[in-house]
Amino acid sequence: MELVARSVTEFVTRLLADEDRGAGEGAARPVAIALGAASDGLYQQGAVAASGMPKYEAYVIRNIGHFPDVSSSLIQSHLDKSDQARRKGRVGRLEGSV
């Protein structure tokens, strides 16, 4: 068994955002269509693009919820860039891999 989301609501909201992000103008959105009125209030179409966030993963974490694969991707991108980490007032280099 693998944890993919903390709740069904977060998972479905992410599916809607994934679908919106990958869909072009006027493209079919099967998840939104399947959910119908049940998707109201979960995700506003165009919200990812309107957020202006440089990384989709950051949008997901900040606006939808925490997902293991998204957190892993963000951590790995920081490791790849050798970013500095701040922990309780100390600055240190991120080391290791995810």
C-alpha positions as CSV (number, residue, x, y, z in Angstrom):
1,M,0.0,0.0,0.0
2,E,1.3,3.5,-0.9
3,L,0.2,6.8,0.6
4,V,-0.8,9.1,-2.3
5,A,-2.8,11.8,-0.4
6,R,-4.0,12.7,3.1
7,S,-7.6,12.7,2.0
8,V,-9.8,12.0,-1.0
9,T,-10.6,15.7,-1.2
10,E,-7.0,16.6,-1.6
11,F,-6.4,13.8,-4.1
12,V,-9.3,14.8,-6.3
13,T,-8.4,18.5,-6.1
14,R,-4.9,17.6,-7.2
15,L,-6.3,15.6,-10.1
16,L,-8.4,18.6,-11.2
17,A,-5.3,20.9,-11.0
18,D,-3.2,18.3,-12.9
19,E,-5.9,18.1,-15.6
20,D,-6.2,21.9,-15.8
21,R,-2.4,22.4,-16.0
22,G,-2.1,19.9,-18.8
23,A,-5.1,20.9,-20.8
24,G,-5.0,23.4,-23.5
25,E,-7.7,26.0,-24.2
26,G,-11.0,24.2,-24.8
27,A,-9.5,20.8,-24.1
28,A,-11.6,18.1,-22.6
29,R,-11.4,17.7,-18.9
30,P,-12.6,14.2,-18.1
31,V,-12.1,14.4,-14.3
32,A,-14.0,17.6,-14.1
33,I,-16.8,16.2,-16.3
34,A,-17.0,13.0,-14.3
35,L,-17.3,14.9,-11.0
36,G,-19.8,17.4,-12.4
37,A,-21.2,19.6,-9.6
38,A,-19.3,17.6,-7.0
39,S,-16.1,19.5,-8.1
40,D,-17.6,22.9,-7.3
41,G,-15.4,24.6,-4.7
42,L,-12.5,22.1,-5.0
43,Y,-10.5,23.8,-7.7
44,Q,-11.1,27.0,-9.8
45,Q,-10.1,26.4,-13.4
46,G,-7.0,28.4,-14.3
47,A,-5.9,28.7,-10.7
48,V,-2.4,27.1,-11.4
49,A,-1.6,29.6,-14.2
50,A,-3.0,32.5,-12.3
51,S,-0.9,31.8,-9.2
52,G,2.3,32.9,-10.9
53,M,4.2,30.3,-8.9
54,P,7.4,29.2,-10.8
55,K,6.9,25.5,-9.9
56,Y,3.7,23.5,-10.1
57,E,4.9,21.4,-7.2
58,A,5.0,24.6,-5.0
59,Y,1.5,25.4,-6.0
60,V,0.3,22.0,-5.0
61,I,2.0,22.1,-1.6
62,R,0.8,25.6,-0.8
63,N,-2.8,25.4,-2.2
64,I,-3.9,21.8,-2.3
65,G,-2.0,19.7,0.3
66,H,1.1,17.7,1.0
67,F,1.8,14.7,-1.2
68,P,4.8,12.4,-0.8
69,D,5.8,12.5,-4.5
70,V,5.5,16.3,-4.7
71,S,7.6,16.8,-1.5
72,S,10.2,14.4,-2.8
73,S,10.4,16.3,-6.1
74,L,10.8,19.6,-4.4
75,I,13.5,18.3,-2.0
76,Q,15.4,16.7,-4.8
77,S,15.3,19.9,-6.9
78,H,16.8,21.8,-3.9
79,L,19.5,19.1,-3.4
80,D,20.3,19.2,-7.1
81,K,20.9,23.0,-6.8
82,S,22.9,22.6,-3.6
83,D,20.6,25.1,-1.9
84,Q,21.3,26.3,1.6
85,A,19.0,25.1,4.3
86,R,18.0,27.2,7.3
87,R,17.3,25.2,10.5
88,K,16.7,26.9,13.8
89,G,18.8,29.9,13.0
90,R,21.7,27.9,11.5
91,V,22.5,27.7,7.8
92,G,23.8,24.5,6.3
93,R,24.2,22.8,3.0
94,L,21.6,20.3,2.0
95,E,23.2,16.9,1.6
96,G,22.1,13.4,0.6
97,S,19.4,12.3,-1.8
98,V,15.8,11.5,-1.6
